[in-house]
Amino acid sequence: QALINHLHQFIIELGNGFCFEARQKRFLIDDEYYFADLVFYHRILKCHVIVELKVDQFKHEHLSQLNTYVSYFREEVKQPNDNLPIGILLCTEKGNKLVEYAFSVMDEKLFVSKYLVQLPSKTVLENFIINEIKN
């Protein structure tokens, strides 16, 4: 909910080219409704970006859900001049081995990442930026 409340800042952090399309985008598959958490269209990449937010650690069923949504957008929403859609799964925790196994035969346009529930302190962020600039 906090991410949604700060959607404008989140889009800016994603980078240039992201256009917000929908929150809880509803679509119908086999007479059942499904909801993608966030849907963007990227003007530069010319593709949809589907973002799923999970408030727990990565589970393989999350990836299956996202893959279903990306496949739906590829078949039903993508326009002839669009590139294939991209899926991003954001979790509070992720086990690297489980992610590796879950991805072993999946589409390469899906990504799993970890996000922080609370931002680090200003000092920690400043030190990180200084170290990154030095490197």
Disulfide bonds with the S-S distance in Angstrom:
none
